[in-house]
Amino acid sequence: MATLTVSASRTGKPRLLRSRAAGKLLLLALLTAVLLPLLTRWGSGTWPHELTVDLTRPLRSASEWVIDNRDSHPLFLYFFGYISNAVVISVRAVYLTLLAAGWAGVTVFGAVVAWRVAGLRLAAGTAAAFLACGALGMWVPTMQTLALMVVAVLVSVAVGALLGLAAGLSARLERALRPVLDTMQVLPAFAYLLPVVLVFGIGVPAAVLATVVYAAPPMARLTALGLRSADAGVMEAVQSLGATFRQRLLTARLPLARKEIMLGVNQTIMMALSMAVIASMIGAGGLGDRVYQALASVDVGAALAAGIPIVLLAVVLDRVTAAVGERLGAGSESATGRTPARWAVPAAVTVAVLLAGRLADRLTWPDAWVADIAAPVNTAKDWMVDHLYSGVPVVGGTADWAAHFTTWVLDPVRDGLQALPWWGLLLVVAAVAWLIGTWRTALTAVLAMAAIGVLGVWNPALDTLSQVLAAVAVTLVIGFGTAVAAARSARCERLLRPVLDVCQTMPQFVYLIPVVALFGVGRAPAAAAAVIYALPAVVRIVSQGLRQVDAGALESARSLGATGAQQLWQVQVPLARRAMLLAVNQCVVLVLAVVVVGGLVGGGALGYNVVFGLAQGDLATGLVAGAAIVCLGLMLDRVTQPTERRPRKGA
C-alpha cells in the first residue's frame, strides 16, 4: 500500500481525474441518447452516399490541363522549367565533383571533417563507412545518392530556415504554418510524388523537390522553436542597449537558437535519406534504385548490399551533425573548430590525397576489392524460407503464422470496424479523444474521421485502420517488454543500442523484402514490416522514461520492502506514464507510414490506392487516398496524445 501511495502522490490527483472521466462519460451517454433517434436512418456501417463529395472530376481536369500545357504554358517554361534546370545542374555538379575527388579523396575528406568536429573515433568510423560502401560494390550509387542528398538537404535547410524564421518571429504566421507543416509530414510520400511528377516529369528534379517537401518541416519547426525559446533576459538586455530589430536577430536571437537549428539540420538529413528509396520510383537513381529493383525481384542479398550504405551514410551524418550541435550548444569557439589554423593541416592532407589519387588514376573503386554479399545472404534467405516458411513441427511455419494472423486478428478487426454504424464509430473516436484530452481534441478527431467519409473512402480507411491497430498492439507488447529489460539491465541496453540504430536508419522498403520472402504477400507482411520499423522508437522512449523515474520514489519503495515487480508496476510505470503515451503516439505514426507502403506488397486499402494512383498517373485516386491517410493520421494522433491542461487557480 505504501508503494501505491508513492505513485499516487507523484501522478497528480487520481480522484479528480476519475471524477472528470466519469462526468465526461455521463455527458457522452446523454448526447448519444439525444442523437440516436436522429441517426437511425443511417444505421448501416457504410458511410452514406448523400454525405460524400466526388473530387474525381475536378482533379482529373486539373491533371489533364497540366499535361496539355506542360510544354507550352509560360508558368512551366519560365518558372518550373528554370527550377528543374537549376536542380539538374546542381546535382550534376556535386556528382562530378565527388567522382573527380575519387574514393580516396572523398573518404579522407569525410574523415577529416568528422575528426575536426567530433574526434578520432568518429573519424575512424566515417572512413570505415565510406570504405564499406566501396567494398560492397556500391561506390558509384553511393555518390549518386550523396549528390542528390547534398542538394536536397541544402534546399530543405534553406526553405525550412526561412519558414522557421517567419514562424519564430510571428505568432500569427506560426499558427498559419502549423497545419501546413503537419500535412507535409503526415501525407505519405507516394501521394505527393504524383503531383510533383505531373509537373516536373520523371527524373532528378521531381525526386529532389519531393525530398524537400518531406524533409523541410523539421527544420522549420526546430528553427521556430529555437527563436521562440530564446532567453527573455538576454533579449531584454540587448533591446535596452538600443539594438535594432535586425541587430537583435543577428547578434542575439539566432546565436541563442543555434543548437535547435543544428538539430533541425540533423533531422532534415535523416528524413532526406529516408526518402532515398521512395524517390527512386520517380528517377532518383543511386542506392534507392538498387533497393527498389531488389524489391521487385525479391532479391534480399542485393537489397541488403544497397541498404547497408544508406544506413552507414545516415549513421555517419547523424553522428557528425549531432556533434556539431552539441559543440554549438556549448558555445565554445575553439570547440566548434572554426579557427582557420585548425583546418590548415587537414585541408592540406585532403588535397594531397586527392592529387595522389588523380596522378595514380585510382579515382574509381577497384573491382578486385569488391566483396559480394548478395550470394551468401540469398543462400541464407533460401535456407530460412525452405525451413521456416512451412512444415515447422508444432509451431508451424511463417506462412501459417501470416495466415493465422490474418484470419484471427486482421479480418475480425476490419469486419468489426466496418460493421459498426458510421456515427457509432465517430462517437467512439469522440469519447476516446475527449477522455484523454479536451473537447477541442475530440472535435478535431471527429472532424478528421468524418472527412474520410466525405472523401468517399470510408471502407478502405477502416481496412487501413484495422492493420494499424493490430500492428500497434503487437509493437507495444513486444516493445514494452523489451524496454523494461533494457531499462533494468545496462548490459541489455548496450546490446540493443546498435540493433536499434540499424533498425531506425534502415529504409522502409528494405524491411519489406525479407518479410515478403518469409510471409508471402498480403496484409500480414505489411503489418510485420510496420512492427519492425516502429519497434525501435517504442523501446527507446519507454526505456528512457523508465530510467528517468525519480530515484527517491524508487528508494522509498525499496525501503518499504517492494519487490522488483511491485517497483515496476506501482512506481516506475505510473511515473513514466508521459513517456509511455508518447511511445504509443510515435508507434501509431510510424506504423501508419509503413502500412501505407505495404500497399506495394498486397496490403491493400488506402496504401494500394496511393500506389495505384502513382503507377497509373491517376491524380484523383492518389490524392484522395493520400488526403484520407492524413485525416486518419491526424485522428490517431489526437486520440493517442493527451492535451496538456492549463492549471486553474486553486487547483
PyMOL commands that set and color helices and strands:
alter all, ss='L'
color gray80, all
select helices_A, chain A and resi 2-10+14-42+49-51+56-69+74-118+120-135+139-169+171-186+189-200+204-228+232-240+245-256+258-274+276-282+286-297+300-330+340-359+367-369+374-388+398-419+422-436+439-454+458-488+490-505+508-519+523-547+551-559+564-575+577-601+605-616+619-640
alter helices_A, ss='H'
color red, helices_A
deselect
rebuild
show_as cartoon
